[in-house]
């Protein structure tokens, strides 16, 4: 299969998967709000759908096809999948509607699977902030090692694995951040600020290297069409600067929100949490540091 045909097939497959996810979410949202109208605010649905739109933009849009021409476009894909889409998806409270949106015949099977001891233990293990941080940092740094990066550029299969791993690592990374937004503990809030700060370090090191390196790190872009009049080195510098700026702004925004919440008086904080908490499900609010699914 040629690169063009494979790209079209991948685009159709991703679009179909995202359409299905949208239909399941909307169905679950409608059924949930029919029973409890104030359970999920409308803005959460907008957040979830915007997150899915970012995934489509990164993986299935015409822009995505330019990632072999410009490193900057490749970096945009990574940022959409790892930094922007995941927090928007979690803020959409998908855990609240996960079973309501499924066909009735599938609910019993899904509920049985979700309640299995093995899955619960796995959820507790992978939801640990340390694990989430290491997964995100390892994915970011690992796929930007030239050998791994070139593997993803030469192989469509590995390119798909690369994108899926960025999205998965992003969802893992942002889970403790959004989850802790529902907790009233000062200790939890301050630890998340440290978590966000430490997460900027590998991003800063990598982006700084791309910006200030005096040679092209990924030779594949030597043979690109140099779109927008960029040389390969200028493209690399632009990609690094974009990563540096985007990550800094997003993490700073998250940190500012947490700091503002932590500085609220206890009574005001409790009211704010009730009105604005992530509402990711009962287990997420009652079981510390877990990714339980029932």
PEGIUR-V708739 format. One record per helix or strand of 3 or more residues. SS is the DSSP state (H for helix, E for strand). FROM is the first residue (numbers start at 1). LEN is the number of residues. If there is no record, write none. Layout:
# PEGIUR-V708739
SS&FROM&LEN + SS&FROM&LEN
This chain:
# PEGIUR-V708739
H&3&33 + H&42&18 + H&62&7 + H&71&21 + H&94&4 + H&104&11 + H&117&10 + H&129&16 + H&146&9 + H&156&25 + H&186&27 + H&219&5 + H&227&3 + H&232&31 + H&266&11 + H&282&5
